[in-house]
């Protein structure tokens, strides 16, 4: 769709039905112990994503 060449489709089978990927287990444990979780989400879209094909796909 957005030129990802099937990256996410190919990545999902590696979970084999698990809740999270093996390399993320430690982070999941820390998250469970956290008192507060803060998330940073920039409001600026990186320049490479400001292309006409990207804008067309996102807005259609």
Secondary structure, 3 states (H helix, E strand, C coil): CCCCCCHHHHHHHHHCCCCCCHHHHHHHHHHHHCCCCCCCCCCCCCHHHCCHHHHHHHHC
